[in-house]
């Protein structure tokens, strides 16, 4: 009895090919939990797409991907001097964000990250002359710019990239390849016109694997169904049932990421009011779950357990049966599914572990 992610494989892959046509130099990204699908599966799909290079989050993820991916691997997290882990083969490209880190990797293949308006990490423009004097100790593969998702000041992301290219060229450095994150195809096209001697390669993860939400469906198995009367106590904390109904025990708990939320950036007045309303209900121990039954979003009966959740289904209506599946609206990048199953056109499925 599992928390499952079903994939409409044909539709999912059609979206990937459409995106590849939009971004010919696309570099797939497989990191973290593999966007809910697992990094092993994504490495296989990247090979199926014919991509010669796959971006991963960490050096440890690169080591895990080596046996199953024959191409080159680009580690996105910058190398830190003294980091743990053994040497990686030559088909692994490291990212560096400082001149000192570059000098600590003699002979390695490296991409140099530049400090953009993200202000996360990267070399500054003032460091470029020192970089120019140090590139001969490594095999230099290009530059990388990680751009913000939102631009409330209406600044032009393509212009930010162009400014960096001009600054790099001004100190005599080659700008043959630039890896980019979070720039649309229109911006890429404008950059290609302005800088015909530079190849722009888009590193894309979320939009590639999760861009067609209709191709993916998360579902949880009903493990138990127990009728309760109003006022009866249940669960770890022995709450009272608010009305007659049923308690549903379903797959999916904190170990899967169910019920766990990351901070969200809220825009506008209405979303703020909704957040206040949800917080007010939570103080009364009323929290909506991501599970649905017959199109109805269900309430958590109590906070999720480690591997299951208990839901409250009010009313005298017929509940789901043990073994039925409920639709679950979860964030794929924070959810660990028990299995990923391909759904073919005939409705048949073939399962594979995602954990």
C-alpha positions as CSV (number, residue, x, y, z in Angstrom):
1,X,0.0,0.0,0.0
2,X,1.9,3.0,-1.3
3,X,2.1,6.7,-2.1
4,X,2.4,6.6,-5.9
5,X,3.2,9.0,-8.7
6,X,1.7,8.0,-12.0
7,X,3.3,9.3,-15.2
8,X,1.5,9.6,-18.5
9,X,4.8,8.7,-20.2
10,X,3.9,9.6,-23.8
11,X,2.6,13.0,-22.8
12,X,5.4,13.6,-20.3
13,X,8.1,12.9,-22.9
14,X,6.3,15.0,-25.6
15,X,6.6,18.0,-23.3
16,X,10.3,17.3,-22.9
17,X,10.8,17.2,-26.7
18,X,8.9,20.4,-27.1
19,X,11.1,22.1,-24.6
20,X,14.2,20.8,-26.2
21,X,13.0,22.3,-29.5
22,X,12.6,25.6,-27.7
23,X,16.0,25.4,-26.0
24,X,18.4,23.5,-28.4
25,X,21.3,23.7,-26.0
26,X,19.3,22.5,-23.0
27,X,21.1,20.9,-20.1
28,X,18.7,18.8,-18.0
29,X,19.0,19.1,-14.2
30,X,18.6,16.1,-11.9
31,X,19.1,16.9,-8.2
32,X,17.6,16.5,-4.7
33,X,14.7,14.1,-4.8
34,X,14.7,14.0,-8.6
35,X,11.7,16.3,-8.7
36,X,9.7,13.4,-7.2
37,X,10.7,11.1,-10.0
38,X,14.1,10.1,-8.7
39,X,17.5,11.1,-10.1
40,X,18.2,7.7,-11.5
41,X,15.0,7.9,-13.7
42,X,15.9,11.5,-14.7
43,X,19.4,10.5,-15.8
44,X,17.9,7.7,-18.0
45,X,15.5,10.2,-19.5
46,X,18.3,12.7,-20.2
47,X,20.1,10.0,-22.0
48,X,17.0,9.2,-24.0
49,X,16.8,12.8,-25.0
50,X,20.3,12.6,-26.3
51,X,21.7,15.2,-23.9
52,X,25.5,15.0,-23.7
53,X,25.6,16.7,-20.3
54,X,23.5,16.4,-17.2
55,X,23.6,18.9,-14.3
56,X,23.4,17.6,-10.8
57,X,23.2,19.4,-7.5
58,X,26.2,18.1,-5.5
59,X,29.4,16.1,-5.9
60,X,27.7,13.2,-4.0
61,X,24.9,13.2,-6.6
62,X,27.5,13.2,-9.4
63,X,29.1,10.1,-7.9
64,X,25.8,8.4,-7.7
65,X,24.9,9.2,-11.3
66,X,28.2,8.1,-12.8
67,X,27.4,4.4,-13.2
68,X,24.0,5.1,-15.0
69,X,24.8,8.1,-17.1
70,X,27.5,7.8,-19.8
71,X,27.7,11.5,-20.6
72,X,29.3,14.5,-18.8
73,X,28.1,15.7,-15.4
74,X,28.0,19.3,-14.3
75,X,28.0,19.8,-10.5
76,X,26.0,23.0,-9.8
77,X,27.0,23.6,-6.2
78,X,30.3,25.4,-6.1
79,X,33.4,23.6,-5.0
80,X,34.5,24.5,-1.4
81,X,38.2,24.2,-0.5
82,X,38.6,21.2,1.9
83,X,35.2,19.6,1.1
84,X,34.8,15.9,1.8
85,X,34.7,13.3,-0.9
86,X,37.2,11.7,-3.2
87,X,38.3,12.7,-6.7
88,X,35.8,12.5,-9.5
89,X,36.6,11.3,-13.1
90,X,37.4,13.7,-15.9
91,X,33.8,13.6,-17.2
92,X,32.6,15.5,-14.1
93,X,32.8,19.3,-14.4
94,X,33.0,21.3,-11.2
95,X,31.6,24.8,-10.6
96,X,33.8,27.3,-8.8
97,X,32.7,30.6,-7.3
98,X,36.0,32.1,-6.3
99,X,39.5,32.4,-7.6
100,X,40.8,30.5,-4.6
101,X,38.6,27.5,-5.3
102,X,39.7,27.5,-8.9
103,X,43.4,27.4,-7.9
104,X,42.6,24.5,-5.5
105,X,41.5,22.3,-8.5
106,X,44.6,22.1,-10.7
107,X,43.9,20.1,-13.9
108,X,40.1,19.9,-13.2
109,X,37.4,20.8,-15.7
110,X,35.6,23.9,-14.3
111,X,32.8,26.3,-14.9
112,X,33.1,29.7,-13.3
113,X,29.9,31.0,-11.6
114,X,29.4,34.8,-11.7
115,X,27.7,36.8,-9.0
116,X,24.4,37.9,-10.5
117,X,21.6,39.9,-8.9
118,X,20.6,36.7,-7.1
119,X,23.5,37.6,-4.7
120,X,23.9,33.9,-3.8
121,X,27.5,33.0,-4.8
122,X,29.9,33.7,-7.6
123,X,33.0,35.8,-8.5
124,X,32.6,39.5,-8.6
125,X,33.6,41.7,-11.6
126,X,36.5,43.0,-9.5
127,X,37.9,39.5,-9.4
128,X,37.9,39.0,-13.1
129,X,41.5,40.2,-13.7
130,X,42.7,37.7,-11.0
131,X,40.7,35.0,-12.7
132,X,42.3,35.7,-16.0
133,X,45.7,35.1,-14.4
134,X,44.7,31.7,-13.0
135,X,42.7,29.9,-15.7
136,X,45.8,28.2,-17.0
137,X,45.8,25.8,-14.0
138,X,42.4,24.3,-15.0
139,X,40.5,23.0,-18.0
140,X,38.1,25.9,-18.5
141,X,34.6,25.0,-19.7
142,X,32.8,28.3,-19.5
143,X,30.9,30.7,-17.3
144,X,27.6,30.3,-15.5
145,X,24.9,32.8,-14.4
146,X,22.1,31.9,-12.1
147,X,19.3,34.5,-12.5
148,X,16.4,35.5,-10.3
149,X,12.9,34.1,-11.0
150,X,11.1,37.4,-10.4
151,X,12.1,40.9,-11.3
152,X,9.8,43.4,-9.6
153,X,12.0,46.3,-10.8
154,X,11.3,45.2,-14.4
155,X,15.0,44.9,-15.1
156,X,16.0,43.0,-18.2
157,X,17.7,39.6,-17.5
158,X,19.2,39.4,-20.9
159,X,20.8,42.8,-20.4
160,X,22.3,41.5,-17.1
161,X,23.9,38.6,-19.0
162,X,25.2,40.9,-21.7
163,X,26.8,43.2,-19.2
164,X,28.6,40.2,-17.7
165,X,29.8,39.1,-21.1
166,X,31.2,42.5,-21.9
167,X,32.9,42.7,-18.5
168,X,34.5,39.3,-19.0
169,X,35.6,40.2,-22.6
170,X,37.1,43.4,-21.3
171,X,39.7,41.6,-19.3
172,X,40.6,39.4,-22.2
173,X,38.8,36.2,-21.2
174,X,37.1,34.0,-23.8
175,X,33.3,33.8,-23.5
176,X,32.6,30.8,-25.7
177,X,30.1,29.1,-23.5
178,X,27.7,30.5,-20.9
179,X,25.4,28.2,-18.8
180,X,22.2,30.0,-17.8
181,X,19.4,29.4,-15.3
182,X,15.9,31.1,-15.4
183,X,16.0,32.9,-18.8
184,X,13.3,32.4,-21.4
185,X,13.9,31.4,-25.0
186,X,13.2,35.0,-26.2
187,X,15.9,36.3,-24.0
188,X,18.3,33.5,-25.3
189,X,17.5,34.5,-28.8
190,X,18.3,38.2,-28.1
191,X,21.6,37.2,-26.5
192,X,22.5,35.0,-29.5
193,X,22.1,38.0,-31.8
194,X,24.1,40.3,-29.6
195,X,26.9,37.8,-29.0
196,X,27.1,35.5,-32.0
197,X,30.4,33.9,-30.8
198,X,28.9,32.6,-27.6
199,X,26.9,29.4,-27.0
200,X,24.2,29.8,-24.5
201,X,23.1,26.6,-22.6
202,X,20.0,26.7,-20.5
203,X,20.1,24.5,-17.3
204,X,16.4,23.4,-16.8
205,X,14.9,21.1,-14.2
206,X,11.5,22.1,-12.9
207,X,10.1,23.1,-16.3
208,X,11.5,20.1,-18.1
209,X,10.3,17.4,-15.7
210,X,7.2,19.1,-14.1
211,X,6.2,21.6,-16.8
212,X,3.2,19.6,-17.9
213,X,1.3,19.0,-14.6
214,X,-1.4,17.0,-16.4
215,X,1.1,14.3,-17.2
216,X,1.7,13.5,-13.5
217,X,-0.8,12.3,-10.9
218,X,-0.1,11.6,-7.3
219,X,-2.3,9.1,-5.5
220,X,-2.4,7.5,-2.0
221,X,-3.8,4.2,-1.0
222,X,-6.6,3.9,1.6
223,X,-5.3,1.6,4.3
224,X,-8.2,1.6,6.8
225,X,-11.7,3.1,7.2
226,X,-13.2,3.5,10.7
227,X,-16.7,5.0,11.4
228,X,-16.8,7.5,14.3
229,X,-19.7,9.3,16.0
230,X,-19.6,12.9,17.0
231,X,-17.7,13.4,20.3
232,X,-15.8,10.1,20.1
233,X,-12.1,10.4,20.7
234,X,-9.4,9.1,18.4
235,X,-5.7,9.4,17.5
236,X,-2.5,10.1,19.4
237,X,-3.9,13.3,21.0
238,X,-7.4,11.9,21.5
239,X,-9.3,14.7,19.8
240,X,-13.1,14.5,19.6
241,X,-14.8,13.9,16.3
242,X,-16.6,17.1,15.3
243,X,-19.5,15.2,13.7
244,X,-20.4,11.7,12.6
245,X,-18.2,10.5,9.8
246,X,-15.3,8.2,9.0
247,X,-11.6,8.2,9.8
248,X,-9.5,7.3,6.8
249,X,-6.0,6.0,7.2
250,X,-4.1,6.7,4.0
251,X,-0.5,6.2,2.8
252,X,1.8,9.2,3.0
253,X,3.3,10.9,6.1
254,X,6.1,13.1,7.2
255,X,8.7,10.6,5.9
256,X,7.2,11.2,2.4
257,X,7.0,15.0,2.9
258,X,3.3,15.1,3.3
259,X,2.2,18.0,5.6
260,X,5.6,19.6,5.4
261,X,5.7,23.1,3.9
262,X,8.5,25.4,2.8
263,X,8.1,29.2,3.2
264,X,6.3,30.8,0.4
265,X,6.6,34.3,-1.0
266,X,3.2,35.9,-1.0
267,X,2.0,38.5,-3.5
268,X,-1.1,40.6,-3.2
269,X,-3.8,41.2,-0.6
270,X,-6.0,38.1,-1.2
271,X,-3.3,35.5,-0.7
272,X,-2.3,37.2,2.5
273,X,-5.9,37.1,3.8
274,X,-6.1,33.4,2.8
275,X,-2.9,32.7,4.7
276,X,-4.3,34.5,7.8
277,X,-7.5,32.4,7.6
278,X,-5.5,29.2,7.3
279,X,-3.4,30.2,10.3
280,X,-6.6,30.9,12.3
281,X,-8.1,27.5,11.5
282,X,-4.8,25.8,12.5
283,X,-5.0,27.3,16.0
284,X,-8.3,25.4,16.2
285,X,-6.6,22.2,15.0
286,X,-8.4,22.4,11.7
287,X,-5.9,21.9,8.8
288,X,-6.8,21.0,5.3
289,X,-4.9,18.0,3.9
290,X,-3.7,17.6,0.3
291,X,-5.9,14.5,-0.1
292,X,-9.2,14.6,-2.1
293,X,-12.1,12.2,-2.3
294,X,-14.8,12.6,-5.0
295,X,-13.5,16.1,-5.7
296,X,-13.6,17.2,-2.1
297,X,-10.5,18.3,-0.2
298,X,-10.4,16.5,3.2
299,X,-9.2,17.7,6.6
300,X,-6.4,16.2,8.6
301,X,-7.9,14.4,11.6
302,X,-4.6,15.1,13.3
303,X,-1.1,15.9,12.2
304,X,0.4,13.4,9.8
305,X,2.2,10.4,11.2
306,X,5.6,9.2,9.9
307,X,4.3,7.0,7.1
308,X,0.5,7.5,7.1
309,X,-2.0,10.3,7.6
310,X,-5.4,10.1,9.2
311,X,-8.2,12.1,7.5
312,X,-11.7,13.0,8.6
313,X,-14.5,12.4,6.2
314,X,-17.7,14.0,7.6
315,X,-21.3,12.9,7.0
316,X,-23.2,9.7,6.5
317,X,-22.1,9.2,2.8
318,X,-20.3,6.1,1.5
319,X,-16.6,6.3,2.3
320,X,-13.9,4.9,0.0
321,X,-13.0,1.3,0.4
322,X,-9.7,-0.1,1.6
323,X,-7.4,-0.3,-1.4
324,X,-9.0,2.6,-3.2
325,X,-6.7,5.5,-4.1
326,X,-7.2,9.2,-3.3
327,X,-5.8,12.0,-5.4
328,X,-3.1,14.0,-3.6
329,X,-2.0,17.5,-4.4
330,X,1.6,17.6,-3.2
331,X,4.8,19.5,-4.1
332,X,6.9,17.1,-6.2
333,X,10.2,18.7,-5.1
334,X,9.6,17.9,-1.5
335,X,7.7,14.6,-1.8
336,X,9.3,11.1,-1.7
337,X,7.0,8.7,-3.4
338,X,7.1,5.0,-2.7
339,X,6.9,4.2,-6.4
340,X,6.7,5.9,-9.8
341,X,4.5,4.1,-12.3
342,X,4.3,4.6,-16.0
343,X,0.8,4.8,-17.5
344,X,0.7,3.8,-21.1
345,X,-2.1,4.5,-23.5
346,X,-3.8,1.3,-22.6
347,X,-3.9,2.2,-18.9
348,X,-1.4,-0.5,-18.0
349,X,1.3,0.5,-15.4
350,X,4.8,-0.6,-14.7
351,X,6.1,0.3,-11.3
352,X,9.6,1.4,-10.1
353,X,10.8,2.4,-6.7
354,X,11.5,6.2,-6.3
355,X,13.2,5.9,-2.9
